Amino acid sequence: MRQRMRWWKVLGLAGLAGVAATGVVIARAERRRRAYTPEEIRQRLLERHAQASDSARPADPA
């Protein structure tokens, strides 16, 4: 009985560590995302749009 309770404690601590690690990863990604200025975001979106438009155009058969 004592051994079973110990496993539940280990499993619970591992779960808490997983939740904390996930929060850290999300916070880092959010910080990275917020580090861009609106002008930088706009420029990156325009570049992505241009790339997508170029790749979506059919090749000229002539």
Secondary structure, DSSP 4 states (H G I P E B T S, - for coil): -HHHHHHHHHHHHHHHHHHHHHHHHHHHHHHHHHTS-HHHHHHHHHHHHHHHHHHHSPPP--
